[in-house]
Amino acid sequence: MRDRIEQAFQQSGMTKQEFEQQTGISWFKWQNLFSGKQRVNEDHLNAVNTLWPQYAYWFVTGKTMPEAGQISPEIEQARSNSKEPPKATG
């Protein structure tokens, strides 16, 4: 779970300060989680599930259910990339 939460943060493009503000959890505590000094707890899961409800199932299981709206950051990135207009070449 720790790796998936860190992946979502990294792909979000948020700064450390924005992530701290959005989740209500200090960056120090997130840093302890990401470094392995702390295990994922209920506060972490509640914070990221509130921020990214579409990833809730993925955070816990590592699996996705796109038909139920439960995706991963990779799926979201692929969807947003496919919606971009073709790039001009030349």
PyMOL Python script that loads the backbone (N, CA, C, O; Angstrom):
from pymol import cmd

cmd.read_pdbstr("""\
ATOM      1  N   MET A   1       0.822  -1.195   0.000  1.00  0.00           N
ATOM      2  CA  MET A   1       0.000   0.000   0.000  1.00  0.00           C
ATOM      3  C   MET A   1       0.865   1.258   0.000  1.00  0.00           C
ATOM      4  O   MET A   1       0.567   2.235  -0.687  1.00  0.00           O
ATOM      5  N   ARG A   2       1.926   1.212   0.773  1.00  0.00           N
ATOM      6  CA  ARG A   2       2.816   2.378   0.858  1.00  0.00           C
ATOM      7  C   ARG A   2       3.302   2.791  -0.528  1.00  0.00           C
ATOM      8  O   ARG A   2       3.264   3.969  -0.880  1.00  0.00           O
ATOM      9  N   ASP A   3       3.752   1.830  -1.301  1.00  0.00           N
ATOM     10  CA  ASP A   3       4.276   2.139  -2.632  1.00  0.00           C
ATOM     11  C   ASP A   3       3.196   2.724  -3.537  1.00  0.00           C
ATOM     12  O   ASP A   3       3.471   3.624  -4.330  1.00  0.00           O
ATOM     13  N   ARG A   4       1.981   2.222  -3.421  1.00  0.00           N
ATOM     14  CA  ARG A   4       0.895   2.736  -4.254  1.00  0.00           C
ATOM     15  C   ARG A   4       0.524   4.168  -3.858  1.00  0.00           C
ATOM     16  O   ARG A   4       0.251   5.003  -4.720  1.00  0.00           O
ATOM     17  N   ILE A   5       0.514   4.446  -2.565  1.00  0.00           N
ATOM     18  CA  ILE A   5       0.222   5.815  -2.115  1.00  0.00           C
ATOM     19  C   ILE A   5       1.315   6.761  -2.610  1.00  0.00           C
ATOM     20  O   ILE A   5       1.024   7.856  -3.091  1.00  0.00           O
ATOM     21  N   GLU A   6       2.552   6.342  -2.492  1.00  0.00           N
ATOM     22  CA  GLU A   6       3.664   7.181  -2.954  1.00  0.00           C
ATOM     23  C   GLU A   6       3.582   7.392  -4.467  1.00  0.00           C
ATOM     24  O   GLU A   6       3.838   8.495  -4.949  1.00  0.00           O
ATOM     25  N   GLN A   7       3.235   6.366  -5.205  1.00  0.00           N
ATOM     26  CA  GLN A   7       3.088   6.480  -6.658  1.00  0.00           C
ATOM     27  C   GLN A   7       2.004   7.495  -7.015  1.00  0.00           C
ATOM     28  O   GLN A   7       2.200   8.324  -7.904  1.00  0.00           O
ATOM     29  N   ALA A   8       0.876   7.435  -6.336  1.00  0.00           N
ATOM     30  CA  ALA A   8      -0.213   8.384  -6.598  1.00  0.00           C
ATOM     31  C   ALA A   8       0.238   9.808  -6.307  1.00  0.00           C
ATOM     32  O   ALA A   8      -0.066  10.726  -7.069  1.00  0.00           O
ATOM     33  N   PHE A   9       0.958   9.992  -5.214  1.00  0.00           N
ATOM     34  CA  PHE A   9       1.471  11.325  -4.886  1.00  0.00           C
ATOM     35  C   PHE A   9       2.418  11.809  -5.984  1.00  0.00           C
ATOM     36  O   PHE A   9       2.281  12.932  -6.468  1.00  0.00           O
ATOM     37  N   GLN A  10       3.363  10.983  -6.373  1.00  0.00           N
ATOM     38  CA  GLN A  10       4.338  11.390  -7.380  1.00  0.00           C
ATOM     39  C   GLN A  10       3.673  11.723  -8.707  1.00  0.00           C
ATOM     40  O   GLN A  10       4.056  12.693  -9.361  1.00  0.00           O
ATOM     41  N   GLN A  11       2.698  10.946  -9.110  1.00  0.00           N
ATOM     42  CA  GLN A  11       2.037  11.189 -10.385  1.00  0.00           C
ATOM     43  C   GLN A  11       1.041  12.342 -10.329  1.00  0.00           C
ATOM     44  O   GLN A  11       0.599  12.836 -11.367  1.00  0.00           O
ATOM     45  N   SER A  12       0.689  12.768  -9.124  1.00  0.00           N
ATOM     46  CA  SER A  12      -0.285  13.852  -8.986  1.00  0.00           C
ATOM     47  C   SER A  12       0.285  15.208  -9.389  1.00  0.00           C
ATOM     48  O   SER A  12      -0.456  16.103  -9.794  1.00  0.00           O
ATOM     49  N   GLY A  13       1.596  15.354  -9.277  1.00  0.00           N
ATOM     50  CA  GLY A  13       2.213  16.642  -9.576  1.00  0.00           C
ATOM     51  C   GLY A  13       2.105  17.643  -8.430  1.00  0.00           C
ATOM     52  O   GLY A  13       2.528  18.791  -8.568  1.00  0.00           O
ATOM     53  N   MET A  14       1.542  17.217  -7.303  1.00  0.00           N
ATOM     54  CA  MET A  14       1.419  18.096  -6.141  1.00  0.00           C
ATOM     55  C   MET A  14       2.782  18.319  -5.502  1.00  0.00           C
ATOM     56  O   MET A  14       3.666  17.464  -5.558  1.00  0.00           O
ATOM     57  N   THR A  15       2.925  19.482  -4.899  1.00  0.00           N
ATOM     58  CA  THR A  15       4.112  19.717  -4.076  1.00  0.00           C
ATOM     59  C   THR A  15       3.893  19.029  -2.730  1.00  0.00           C
ATOM     60  O   THR A  15       2.785  18.597  -2.413  1.00  0.00           O
ATOM     61  N   LYS A  16       4.952  18.935  -1.955  1.00  0.00           N
ATOM     62  CA  LYS A  16       4.840  18.359  -0.615  1.00  0.00           C
ATOM     63  C   LYS A  16       3.860  19.174   0.225  1.00  0.00           C
ATOM     64  O   LYS A  16       3.058  18.622   0.978  1.00  0.00           O
ATOM     65  N   GLN A  17       3.937  20.479   0.084  1.00  0.00           N
ATOM     66  CA  GLN A  17       3.057  21.358   0.859  1.00  0.00           C
ATOM     67  C   GLN A  17       1.595  21.181   0.444  1.00  0.00           C
ATOM     68  O   GLN A  17       0.709  21.154   1.299  1.00  0.00           O
ATOM     69  N   GLU A  18       1.341  21.061  -0.851  1.00  0.00           N
ATOM     70  CA  GLU A  18      -0.029  20.848  -1.324  1.00  0.00           C
ATOM     71  C   GLU A  18      -0.579  19.518  -0.815  1.00  0.00           C
ATOM     72  O   GLU A  18      -1.731  19.435  -0.390  1.00  0.00           O
ATOM     73  N   PHE A  19       0.252  18.485  -0.862  1.00  0.00           N
ATOM     74  CA  PHE A  19      -0.174  17.164  -0.396  1.00  0.00           C
ATOM     75  C   PHE A  19      -0.495  17.210   1.095  1.00  0.00           C
ATOM     76  O   PHE A  19      -1.493  16.644   1.541  1.00  0.00           O
ATOM     77  N   GLU A  20       0.341  17.877   1.846  1.00  0.00           N
ATOM     78  CA  GLU A  20       0.124  18.037   3.281  1.00  0.00           C
ATOM     79  C   GLU A  20      -1.194  18.763   3.545  1.00  0.00           C
ATOM     80  O   GLU A  20      -1.971  18.346   4.403  1.00  0.00           O
ATOM     81  N   GLN A  21      -1.445  19.837   2.818  1.00  0.00           N
ATOM     82  CA  GLN A  21      -2.677  20.603   2.992  1.00  0.00           C
ATOM     83  C   GLN A  21      -3.904  19.798   2.576  1.00  0.00           C
ATOM     84  O   GLN A  21      -4.919  19.808   3.274  1.00  0.00           O
ATOM     85  N   GLN A  22      -3.819  19.108   1.458  1.00  0.00           N
ATOM     86  CA  GLN A  22      -4.961  18.349   0.939  1.00  0.00           C
ATOM     87  C   GLN A  22      -5.327  17.163   1.833  1.00  0.00           C
ATOM     88  O   GLN A  22      -6.497  16.794   1.939  1.00  0.00           O
ATOM     89  N   THR A  23      -4.315  16.569   2.477  1.00  0.00           N
ATOM     90  CA  THR A  23      -4.579  15.376   3.279  1.00  0.00           C
ATOM     91  C   THR A  23      -4.750  15.676   4.767  1.00  0.00           C
ATOM     92  O   THR A  23      -5.333  14.879   5.502  1.00  0.00           O
ATOM     93  N   GLY A  24      -4.239  16.827   5.210  1.00  0.00           N
ATOM     94  CA  GLY A  24      -4.301  17.148   6.631  1.00  0.00           C
ATOM     95  C   GLY A  24      -3.289  16.376   7.460  1.00  0.00           C
ATOM     96  O   GLY A  24      -3.377  16.349   8.688  1.00  0.00           O
ATOM     97  N   ILE A  25      -2.333  15.750   6.795  1.00  0.00           N
ATOM     98  CA  ILE A  25      -1.279  14.984   7.475  1.00  0.00           C
ATOM     99  C   ILE A  25       0.052  15.653   7.163  1.00  0.00           C
ATOM    100  O   ILE A  25       0.331  15.981   6.010  1.00  0.00           O
ATOM    101  N   SER A  26       0.875  15.855   8.191  1.00  0.00           N
ATOM    102  CA  SER A  26       2.139  16.568   8.004  1.00  0.00           C
ATOM    103  C   SER A  26       3.067  15.822   7.049  1.00  0.00           C
ATOM    104  O   SER A  26       3.046  14.594   6.963  1.00  0.00           O
ATOM    105  N   TRP A  27       3.871  16.591   6.344  1.00  0.00           N
ATOM    106  CA  TRP A  27       4.826  15.978   5.417  1.00  0.00           C
ATOM    107  C   TRP A  27       5.791  15.072   6.159  1.00  0.00           C
ATOM    108  O   TRP A  27       6.223  14.057   5.611  1.00  0.00           O
ATOM    109  N   PHE A  28       6.137  15.412   7.383  1.00  0.00           N
ATOM    110  CA  PHE A  28       7.024  14.577   8.202  1.00  0.00           C
ATOM    111  C   PHE A  28       6.457  13.162   8.334  1.00  0.00           C
ATOM    112  O   PHE A  28       7.188  12.179   8.206  1.00  0.00           O
ATOM    113  N   LYS A  29       5.143  13.066   8.592  1.00  0.00           N
ATOM    114  CA  LYS A  29       4.513  11.748   8.727  1.00  0.00           C
ATOM    115  C   LYS A  29       4.475  11.007   7.394  1.00  0.00           C
ATOM    116  O   LYS A  29       4.675   9.793   7.354  1.00  0.00           O
ATOM    117  N   TRP A  30       4.216  11.734   6.294  1.00  0.00           N
ATOM    118  CA  TRP A  30       4.252  11.089   4.974  1.00  0.00           C
ATOM    119  C   TRP A  30       5.653  10.593   4.668  1.00  0.00           C
ATOM    120  O   TRP A  30       5.826   9.500   4.130  1.00  0.00           O
ATOM    121  N   GLN A  31       6.648  11.387   5.009  1.00  0.00           N
ATOM    122  CA  GLN A  31       8.036  11.006   4.755  1.00  0.00           C
ATOM    123  C   GLN A  31       8.381   9.729   5.532  1.00  0.00           C
ATOM    124  O   GLN A  31       9.051   8.837   5.011  1.00  0.00           O
ATOM    125  N   ASN A  32       7.916   9.653   6.780  1.00  0.00           N
ATOM    126  CA  ASN A  32       8.139   8.428   7.563  1.00  0.00           C
ATOM    127  C   ASN A  32       7.478   7.222   6.911  1.00  0.00           C
ATOM    128  O   ASN A  32       8.038   6.126   6.907  1.00  0.00           O
ATOM    129  N   LEU A  33       6.293   7.424   6.363  1.00  0.00           N
ATOM    130  CA  LEU A  33       5.608   6.333   5.671  1.00  0.00           C
ATOM    131  C   LEU A  33       6.390   5.911   4.434  1.00  0.00           C
ATOM    132  O   LEU A  33       6.670   4.727   4.248  1.00  0.00           O
ATOM    133  N   PHE A  34       6.743   6.874   3.589  1.00  0.00           N
ATOM    134  CA  PHE A  34       7.410   6.556   2.328  1.00  0.00           C
ATOM    135  C   PHE A  34       8.785   5.930   2.537  1.00  0.00           C
ATOM    136  O   PHE A  34       9.246   5.155   1.698  1.00  0.00           O
ATOM    137  N   SER A  35       9.443   6.258   3.646  1.00  0.00           N
ATOM    138  CA  SER A  35      10.777   5.700   3.913  1.00  0.00           C
ATOM    139  C   SER A  35      10.710   4.339   4.607  1.00  0.00           C
ATOM    140  O   SER A  35      11.738   3.691   4.806  1.00  0.00           O
ATOM    141  N   GLY A  36       9.500   3.905   4.975  1.00  0.00           N
ATOM    142  CA  GLY A  36       9.343   2.614   5.629  1.00  0.00           C
ATOM    143  C   GLY A  36       9.468   2.660   7.135  1.00  0.00           C
ATOM    144  O   GLY A  36       9.456   1.615   7.785  1.00  0.00           O
ATOM    145  N   LYS A  37       9.588   3.847   7.707  1.00  0.00           N
ATOM    146  CA  LYS A  37       9.684   3.977   9.159  1.00  0.00           C
ATOM    147  C   LYS A  37       8.330   3.824   9.832  1.00  0.00           C
ATOM    148  O   LYS A  37       8.255   3.610  11.042  1.00  0.00           O
ATOM    149  N   GLN A  38       7.272   3.932   9.061  1.00  0.00           N
ATOM    150  CA  GLN A  38       5.917   3.825   9.591  1.00  0.00           C
ATOM    151  C   GLN A  38       5.088   2.995   8.625  1.00  0.00           C
ATOM    152  O   GLN A  38       5.327   3.006   7.418  1.00  0.00           O
ATOM    153  N   ARG A  39       4.118   2.279   9.161  1.00  0.00           N
ATOM    154  CA  ARG A  39       3.195   1.502   8.332  1.00  0.00           C
ATOM    155  C   ARG A  39       1.988   2.351   7.979  1.00  0.00           C
ATOM    156  O   ARG A  39       1.661   3.314   8.673  1.00  0.00           O
ATOM    157  N   VAL A  40       1.332   1.981   6.894  1.00  0.00           N
ATOM    158  CA  VAL A  40       0.095   2.653   6.496  1.00  0.00           C
ATOM    159  C   VAL A  40      -0.928   2.428   7.603  1.00  0.00           C
ATOM    160  O   VAL A  40      -1.096   1.312   8.094  1.00  0.00           O
ATOM    161  N   ASN A  41      -1.608   3.504   7.985  1.00  0.00           N
ATOM    162  CA  ASN A  41      -2.637   3.376   9.013  1.00  0.00           C
ATOM    163  C   ASN A  41      -3.959   3.954   8.510  1.00  0.00           C
ATOM    164  O   ASN A  41      -4.054   4.430   7.379  1.00  0.00           O
ATOM    165  N   GLU A  42      -4.948   3.905   9.351  1.00  0.00           N
ATOM    166  CA  GLU A  42      -6.289   4.360   8.989  1.00  0.00           C
ATOM    167  C   GLU A  42      -6.298   5.828   8.561  1.00  0.00           C
ATOM    168  O   GLU A  42      -7.010   6.195   7.626  1.00  0.00           O
ATOM    169  N   ASP A  43      -5.516   6.663   9.233  1.00  0.00           N
ATOM    170  CA  ASP A  43      -5.457   8.085   8.871  1.00  0.00           C
ATOM    171  C   ASP A  43      -4.942   8.280   7.450  1.00  0.00           C
ATOM    172  O   ASP A  43      -5.482   9.086   6.693  1.00  0.00           O
ATOM    173  N   HIS A  44      -3.897   7.538   7.093  1.00  0.00           N
ATOM    174  CA  HIS A  44      -3.346   7.625   5.736  1.00  0.00           C
ATOM    175  C   HIS A  44      -4.400   7.217   4.704  1.00  0.00           C
ATOM    176  O   HIS A  44      -4.637   7.921   3.723  1.00  0.00           O
ATOM    177  N   LEU A  45      -5.024   6.064   4.951  1.00  0.00           N
ATOM    178  CA  LEU A  45      -6.014   5.562   3.996  1.00  0.00           C
ATOM    179  C   LEU A  45      -7.211   6.502   3.865  1.00  0.00           C
ATOM    180  O   LEU A  45      -7.682   6.754   2.756  1.00  0.00           O
ATOM    181  N   ASN A  46      -7.700   7.015   4.976  1.00  0.00           N
ATOM    182  CA  ASN A  46      -8.818   7.963   4.906  1.00  0.00           C
ATOM    183  C   ASN A  46      -8.432   9.203   4.107  1.00  0.00           C
ATOM    184  O   ASN A  46      -9.224   9.703   3.309  1.00  0.00           O
ATOM    185  N   ALA A  47      -7.216   9.697   4.323  1.00  0.00           N
ATOM    186  CA  ALA A  47      -6.771  10.911   3.635  1.00  0.00           C
ATOM    187  C   ALA A  47      -6.667  10.700   2.125  1.00  0.00           C
ATOM    188  O   ALA A  47      -7.182  11.508   1.351  1.00  0.00           O
ATOM    189  N   VAL A  48      -6.009   9.627   1.703  1.00  0.00           N
ATOM    190  CA  VAL A  48      -5.840   9.415   0.259  1.00  0.00           C
ATOM    191  C   VAL A  48      -7.139   8.983  -0.406  1.00  0.00           C
ATOM    192  O   VAL A  48      -7.364   9.300  -1.574  1.00  0.00           O
ATOM    193  N   ASN A  49      -7.998   8.268   0.312  1.00  0.00           N
ATOM    194  CA  ASN A  49      -9.285   7.882  -0.273  1.00  0.00           C
ATOM    195  C   ASN A  49     -10.207   9.074  -0.425  1.00  0.00           C
ATOM    196  O   ASN A  49     -11.037   9.098  -1.334  1.00  0.00           O
ATOM    197  N   THR A  50     -10.080  10.063   0.444  1.00  0.00           N
ATOM    198  CA  THR A  50     -10.849  11.301   0.297  1.00  0.00           C
ATOM    199  C   THR A  50     -10.313  12.108  -0.878  1.00  0.00           C
ATOM    200  O   THR A  50     -11.082  12.680  -1.650  1.00  0.00           O
ATOM    201  N   LEU A  51      -8.994  12.151  -1.009  1.00  0.00           N
ATOM    202  CA  LEU A  51      -8.352  12.908  -2.088  1.00  0.00           C
ATOM    203  C   LEU A  51      -8.565  12.246  -3.445  1.00  0.00           C
ATOM    204  O   LEU A  51      -8.849  12.924  -4.432  1.00  0.00           O
ATOM    205  N   TRP A  52      -8.429  10.934  -3.494  1.00  0.00           N
ATOM    206  CA  TRP A  52      -8.544  10.177  -4.745  1.00  0.00           C
ATOM    207  C   TRP A  52      -9.497   8.996  -4.560  1.00  0.00           C
ATOM    208  O   TRP A  52      -9.037   7.857  -4.485  1.00  0.00           O
ATOM    209  N   PRO A  53     -10.795   9.228  -4.484  1.00  0.00           N
ATOM    210  CA  PRO A  53     -11.724   8.107  -4.269  1.00  0.00           C
ATOM    211  C   PRO A  53     -11.694   7.082  -5.400  1.00  0.00           C
ATOM    212  O   PRO A  53     -12.029   5.917  -5.184  1.00  0.00           O
ATOM    213  N   GLN A  54     -11.300   7.498  -6.600  1.00  0.00           N
ATOM    214  CA  GLN A  54     -11.233   6.581  -7.730  1.00  0.00           C
ATOM    215  C   GLN A  54     -10.106   5.552  -7.591  1.00  0.00           C
ATOM    216  O   GLN A  54     -10.069   4.575  -8.340  1.00  0.00           O
ATOM    217  N   TYR A  55      -9.188   5.760  -6.640  1.00  0.00           N
ATOM    218  CA  TYR A  55      -8.074   4.829  -6.419  1.00  0.00           C
ATOM    219  C   TYR A  55      -8.270   3.958  -5.175  1.00  0.00           C
ATOM    220  O   TYR A  55      -7.401   3.143  -4.862  1.00  0.00           O
ATOM    221  N   ALA A  56      -9.381   4.107  -4.463  1.00  0.00           N
ATOM    222  CA  ALA A  56      -9.563   3.450  -3.160  1.00  0.00           C
ATOM    223  C   ALA A  56      -9.319   1.938  -3.222  1.00  0.00           C
ATOM    224  O   ALA A  56      -8.579   1.399  -2.399  1.00  0.00           O
ATOM    225  N   TYR A  57      -9.920   1.268  -4.167  1.00  0.00           N
ATOM    226  CA  TYR A  57      -9.755  -0.184  -4.290  1.00  0.00           C
ATOM    227  C   TYR A  57      -8.311  -0.527  -4.637  1.00  0.00           C
ATOM    228  O   TYR A  57      -7.748  -1.482  -4.103  1.00  0.00           O
ATOM    229  N   TRP A  58      -7.721   0.247  -5.525  1.00  0.00           N
ATOM    230  CA  TRP A  58      -6.334   0.016  -5.941  1.00  0.00           C
ATOM    231  C   TRP A  58      -5.360   0.208  -4.781  1.00  0.00           C
ATOM    232  O   TRP A  58      -4.418  -0.570  -4.630  1.00  0.00           O
ATOM    233  N   PHE A  59      -5.582   1.248  -3.951  1.00  0.00           N
ATOM    234  CA  PHE A  59      -4.697   1.464  -2.808  1.00  0.00           C
ATOM    235  C   PHE A  59      -4.635   0.221  -1.927  1.00  0.00           C
ATOM    236  O   PHE A  59      -3.557  -0.179  -1.487  1.00  0.00           O
ATOM    237  N   VAL A  60      -5.766  -0.378  -1.676  1.00  0.00           N
ATOM    238  CA  VAL A  60      -5.844  -1.487  -0.734  1.00  0.00           C
ATOM    239  C   VAL A  60      -5.435  -2.816  -1.357  1.00  0.00           C
ATOM    240  O   VAL A  60      -4.759  -3.618  -0.713  1.00  0.00           O
ATOM    241  N   THR A  61      -5.838  -3.057  -2.607  1.00  0.00           N
ATOM    242  CA  THR A  61      -5.629  -4.383  -3.202  1.00  0.00           C
ATOM    243  C   THR A  61      -4.553  -4.434  -4.283  1.00  0.00           C
ATOM    244  O   THR A  61      -4.000  -5.498  -4.561  1.00  0.00           O
ATOM    245  N   GLY A  62      -4.257  -3.286  -4.892  1.00  0.00           N
ATOM    246  CA  GLY A  62      -3.346  -3.278  -6.033  1.00  0.00           C
ATOM    247  C   GLY A  62      -4.045  -3.658  -7.328  1.00  0.00           C
ATOM    248  O   GLY A  62      -3.404  -3.778  -8.372  1.00  0.00           O
ATOM    249  N   LYS A  63      -5.370  -3.849  -7.263  1.00  0.00           N
ATOM    250  CA  LYS A  63      -6.156  -4.229  -8.433  1.00  0.00           C
ATOM    251  C   LYS A  63      -7.082  -3.081  -8.812  1.00  0.00           C
ATOM    252  O   LYS A  63      -7.333  -2.179  -8.012  1.00  0.00           O
ATOM    253  N   THR A  64      -7.581  -3.126 -10.030  1.00  0.00           N
ATOM    254  CA  THR A  64      -8.515  -2.105 -10.490  1.00  0.00           C
ATOM    255  C   THR A  64      -9.825  -2.753 -10.928  1.00  0.00           C
ATOM    256  O   THR A  64      -9.877  -3.945 -11.231  1.00  0.00           O
ATOM    257  N   MET A  65     -10.876  -1.942 -10.955  1.00  0.00           N
ATOM    258  CA  MET A  65     -12.183  -2.350 -11.466  1.00  0.00           C
ATOM    259  C   MET A  65     -12.729  -1.160 -12.252  1.00  0.00           C
ATOM    260  O   MET A  65     -13.618  -0.459 -11.770  1.00  0.00           O
ATOM    261  N   PRO A  66     -12.206  -0.924 -13.460  1.00  0.00           N
ATOM    262  CA  PRO A  66     -12.627   0.246 -14.235  1.00  0.00           C
ATOM    263  C   PRO A  66     -14.136   0.331 -14.432  1.00  0.00           C
ATOM    264  O   PRO A  66     -14.694   1.428 -14.473  1.00  0.00           O
ATOM    265  N   GLU A  67     -14.807  -0.822 -14.556  1.00  0.00           N
ATOM    266  CA  GLU A  67     -16.252  -0.815 -14.758  1.00  0.00           C
ATOM    267  C   GLU A  67     -16.997  -0.237 -13.546  1.00  0.00           C
ATOM    268  O   GLU A  67     -18.151   0.176 -13.663  1.00  0.00           O
ATOM    269  N   ALA A  68     -16.337  -0.210 -12.388  1.00  0.00           N
ATOM    270  CA  ALA A  68     -16.929   0.363 -11.171  1.00  0.00           C
ATOM    271  C   ALA A  68     -16.314   1.722 -10.839  1.00  0.00           C
ATOM    272  O   ALA A  68     -16.582   2.293  -9.782  1.00  0.00           O
ATOM    273  N   GLY A  69     -15.485   2.233 -11.758  1.00  0.00           N
ATOM    274  CA  GLY A  69     -14.859   3.527 -11.531  1.00  0.00           C
ATOM    275  C   GLY A  69     -13.631   3.477 -10.647  1.00  0.00           C
ATOM    276  O   GLY A  69     -13.112   4.520 -10.250  1.00  0.00           O
ATOM    277  N   GLN A  70     -13.156   2.279 -10.331  1.00  0.00           N
ATOM    278  CA  GLN A  70     -11.978   2.114  -9.491  1.00  0.00           C
ATOM    279  C   GLN A  70     -10.757   1.847 -10.376  1.00  0.00           C
ATOM    280  O   GLN A  70     -10.587   0.762 -10.932  1.00  0.00           O
ATOM    281  N   ILE A  71      -9.925   2.868 -10.483  1.00  0.00           N
ATOM    282  CA  ILE A  71      -8.779   2.817 -11.396  1.00  0.00           C
ATOM    283  C   ILE A  71      -7.487   3.066 -10.636  1.00  0.00           C
ATOM    284  O   ILE A  71      -7.491   3.231  -9.416  1.00  0.00           O
ATOM    285  N   SER A  72      -6.386   3.091 -11.367  1.00  0.00           N
ATOM    286  CA  SER A  72      -5.067   3.398 -10.824  1.00  0.00           C
ATOM    287  C   SER A  72      -4.567   4.677 -11.491  1.00  0.00           C
ATOM    288  O   SER A  72      -5.148   5.126 -12.479  1.00  0.00           O
ATOM    289  N   PRO A  73      -3.503   5.262 -10.964  1.00  0.00           N
ATOM    290  CA  PRO A  73      -2.946   6.450 -11.621  1.00  0.00           C
ATOM    291  C   PRO A  73      -2.530   6.180 -13.074  1.00  0.00           C
ATOM    292  O   PRO A  73      -2.633   7.065 -13.924  1.00  0.00           O
ATOM    293  N   GLU A  74      -2.061   4.961 -13.358  1.00  0.00           N
ATOM    294  CA  GLU A  74      -1.666   4.632 -14.731  1.00  0.00           C
ATOM    295  C   GLU A  74      -2.853   4.691 -15.679  1.00  0.00           C
ATOM    296  O   GLU A  74      -2.750   5.223 -16.784  1.00  0.00           O
ATOM    297  N   ILE A  75      -3.976   4.144 -15.243  1.00  0.00           N
ATOM    298  CA  ILE A  75      -5.172   4.170 -16.084  1.00  0.00           C
ATOM    299  C   ILE A  75      -5.630   5.607 -16.294  1.00  0.00           C
ATOM    300  O   ILE A  75      -5.991   5.992 -17.406  1.00  0.00           O
ATOM    301  N   GLU A  76      -5.614   6.399 -15.227  1.00  0.00           N
ATOM    302  CA  GLU A  76      -6.022   7.797 -15.354  1.00  0.00           C
ATOM    303  C   GLU A  76      -5.096   8.550 -16.308  1.00  0.00           C
ATOM    304  O   GLU A  76      -5.556   9.348 -17.125  1.00  0.00           O
ATOM    305  N   GLN A  77      -3.794   8.294 -16.204  1.00  0.00           N
ATOM    306  CA  GLN A  77      -2.818   8.939 -17.092  1.00  0.00           C
ATOM    307  C   GLN A  77      -3.059   8.521 -18.532  1.00  0.00           C
ATOM    308  O   GLN A  77      -3.031   9.364 -19.429  1.00  0.00           O
ATOM    309  N   ALA A  78      -3.294   7.243 -18.772  1.00  0.00           N
ATOM    310  CA  ALA A  78      -3.541   6.755 -20.131  1.00  0.00           C
ATOM    311  C   ALA A  78      -4.810   7.378 -20.707  1.00  0.00           C
ATOM    312  O   ALA A  78      -4.853   7.734 -21.884  1.00  0.00           O
ATOM    313  N   ARG A  79      -5.829   7.507 -19.882  1.00  0.00           N
ATOM    314  CA  ARG A  79      -7.074   8.125 -20.340  1.00  0.00           C
ATOM    315  C   ARG A  79      -6.862   9.587 -20.699  1.00  0.00           C
ATOM    316  O   ARG A  79      -7.359  10.051 -21.725  1.00  0.00           O
ATOM    317  N   SER A  80      -6.135  10.311 -19.871  1.00  0.00           N
ATOM    318  CA  SER A  80      -5.921  11.735 -20.161  1.00  0.00           C
ATOM    319  C   SER A  80      -5.018  11.911 -21.372  1.00  0.00           C
ATOM    320  O   SER A  80      -5.182  12.867 -22.130  1.00  0.00           O
ATOM    321  N   ASN A  81      -4.067  11.003 -21.566  1.00  0.00           N
ATOM    322  CA  ASN A  81      -3.204  11.081 -22.752  1.00  0.00           C
ATOM    323  C   ASN A  81      -3.993  10.809 -24.025  1.00  0.00           C
ATOM    324  O   ASN A  81      -3.727  11.419 -25.060  1.00  0.00           O
ATOM    325  N   SER A  82      -4.945   9.914 -23.961  1.00  0.00           N
ATOM    326  CA  SER A  82      -5.721   9.578 -25.148  1.00  0.00           C
ATOM    327  C   SER A  82      -6.707  10.686 -25.519  1.00  0.00           C
ATOM    328  O   SER A  82      -7.183  10.733 -26.653  1.00  0.00           O
ATOM    329  N   LYS A  83      -7.017  11.574 -24.575  1.00  0.00           N
ATOM    330  CA  LYS A  83      -7.934  12.674 -24.836  1.00  0.00           C
ATOM    331  C   LYS A  83      -7.235  13.915 -25.385  1.00  0.00           C
ATOM    332  O   LYS A  83      -7.887  14.867 -25.814  1.00  0.00           O
ATOM    333  N   GLU A  84      -5.908  13.895 -25.368  1.00  0.00           N
ATOM    334  CA  GLU A  84      -5.159  15.041 -25.882  1.00  0.00           C
ATOM    335  C   GLU A  84      -5.270  15.080 -27.406  1.00  0.00           C
ATOM    336  O   GLU A  84      -5.261  14.034 -28.055  1.00  0.00           O
ATOM    337  N   PRO A  85      -5.373  16.280 -27.977  1.00  0.00           N
ATOM    338  CA  PRO A  85      -5.404  16.367 -29.438  1.00  0.00           C
ATOM    339  C   PRO A  85      -4.066  15.928 -30.015  1.00  0.00           C
ATOM    340  O   PRO A  85      -3.041  16.025 -29.340  1.00  0.00           O
ATOM    341  N   PRO A  86      -4.061  15.449 -31.247  1.00  0.00           N
ATOM    342  CA  PRO A  86      -2.812  15.034 -31.881  1.00  0.00           C
ATOM    343  C   PRO A  86      -1.815  16.193 -31.900  1.00  0.00           C
ATOM    344  O   PRO A  86      -2.182  17.348 -32.117  1.00  0.00           O
ATOM    345  N   LYS A  87      -0.562  15.857 -31.670  1.00  0.00           N
ATOM    346  CA  LYS A  87       0.485  16.872 -31.667  1.00  0.00           C
ATOM    347  C   LYS A  87       0.950  17.122 -33.087  1.00  0.00           C
ATOM    348  O   LYS A  87       1.081  16.197 -33.888  1.00  0.00           O
ATOM    349  N   ALA A  88       1.197  18.384 -33.385  1.00  0.00           N
ATOM    350  CA  ALA A  88       1.703  18.764 -34.705  1.00  0.00           C
ATOM    351  C   ALA A  88       3.136  18.294 -34.867  1.00  0.00           C
ATOM    352  O   ALA A  88       3.918  18.354 -33.917  1.00  0.00           O
ATOM    353  N   THR A  89       3.478  17.846 -36.010  1.00  0.00           N
ATOM    354  CA  THR A  89       4.856  17.440 -36.290  1.00  0.00           C
ATOM    355  C   THR A  89       5.406  18.325 -37.393  1.00  0.00           C
ATOM    356  O   THR A  89       4.663  18.928 -38.167  1.00  0.00           O
ATOM    357  N   GLY A  90       6.687  18.382 -37.440  1.00  0.00           N
ATOM    358  CA  GLY A  90       7.169  19.071 -38.577  1.00  0.00           C
ATOM    359  C   GLY A  90       8.245  19.975 -38.379  1.00  0.00           C
ATOM    360  O   GLY A  90       8.707  20.603 -39.331  1.00  0.00           O
TER     361      GLY A  90
END
""", "prot")
cmd.dss("prot")
cmd.show_as("cartoon", "prot")
cmd.util.cbc("prot")
cmd.orient("prot")
